[in-house]
Amino acid sequence: MVLKKVYGRPEGKYLEEEDKSMYKQPDDLGSQYGSQYGSQFAMKATESLKQVSEASSFITEEDLPPRKGCHASAFLRQLVAVIVVCASGAGTGTIFAYSAVAVPQWNGVDSHLNLTKAEAKWFSSVPVMVSVPACCAAGFLLEVLGPRLCVLSVAPVLGITWIVIAYAHASWQLMVARGVQGVLMSIISVTITVYPVEVASSRLRGVLMSLTETTVMTGVLITYSLGLVLEPSHLALAFASCLVIQFIGIYNVPDSPMWLAKKGRLEEAQAALEWLNGKKSTASEIKDMVALSSVQNSDDATSMKAQLKSLKTVNMLKSLVILNLILLFKELTGQYAITAYAVRIFQMAGTTLDPYWCTFYMGIARALPCVLNWLLIERVPRKVFFVTFLLLSSAGIGVIGIYMLVLEQGIYPDLPEYFGWVPLSGMLFFITCFSIGVGATSWVLVAEIMPSSIRNIGSGITNTLFCAYQFIIVVTFPDLVEVAGSGGAFLFYASCGVVGSVFILAAVPETRGLSLESIQNRMNKEPAVKTNKIGDSTISIA
């Protein structure tokens, strides 16, 4: 039999007898449970709990928190930390969307940069191509430096790349700068995937994790908005100047307490927890961090070598395959191709509206509905929420496909002028549904399904594959349009969304309200437990 004891406040009320015993001396605990489960269990329980007791001897009974849920101040502190760190995701959004507004202007008659068709395609896809190998290395870098130092080091280098792009006079200068941006984008992507889940309690995890997608889409919206009034060079300089504010903000927030505890830096972990939760709720959380570092570090469970070894186990591989298929089907909706080629797509659709304004409206539809995701993510079962909006977004992209197919085949050559609104309406419907229930929710599911014991290395591998998906989608989009036509390309994306919905219903477990350990138990067909602590740290005694 397995006893799972959570140090700190479990979700809901305290169990009278069992929870009172959680702060007893290890020998008393061992004797108590030994009488129930046998001497072998008692020996293992005593040995593990002694390690925790010795490491956390500086915590007194008076420090224990009140038996209530999350404080409002704790939510605000965690919200600020996640927003500041994940604001670097806006930099990723600007990198994604910059090509959509810059390339058409560079190809104008008065531009000093007149890119060929091949150069334009590679300018859009080079960052994602470079991110494929870079994300794997970023996972190792995150393990060594920690989330805070990673994003701090990115900001100044990213600013330099924007300055290079602003003053570039040759295509090779653009490609070099975009290649460096791809490396930086991979570091950002891995970091903002890990940081929120390690600083947020289980009740707040869904909301805070959804902020990662929101910040990326905010960067996209800012790019589309400023692209209406600024030339590409001025736009790049504006991005560079914003990074100064971002650097100052990140400098003033704490690092991940879980990462600090894994590195044995317990005093810094305590300071980070006091910043995130307030002094009243620090004691139990420190016990969690100390327990996690004591048990895992004693077995070398958090070393990179051990994490790579863990990847060979069936359960770890199963989790990685499922979460990567979630991201694959998300990208097979064509959302990144639409982001990178937005202006060109509206031009292909023959809309009677200004393609640049259509792109701006699309950016609004991509960013603002993320607020609805914050409101619904903790109120609706994750799987049902994700599948519903994946099917709706597939319907939207399908409408665009049918419209373009009708135009290409000349089925109705004399369409009334007001049908020019169909591409924009269909695109707005697709983007809105995608933003509400697909984009952010996919990353919440990925973060929750990712096993804690391989989180840093696993995030690097996952982001590597994710960038590979994006690169394949964006680089093949022009070829897919040439082969199947624009209508056939969008109908293909719509069908992929339907197939992805079936897969998620069949293979992905429900994760809402569960601790990270409980989710892994569900993946492995074991009983689940609920908790409500930062990082959801638990100790299992077999």
Disulfide bonds with the S-S distance in Angstrom:
none
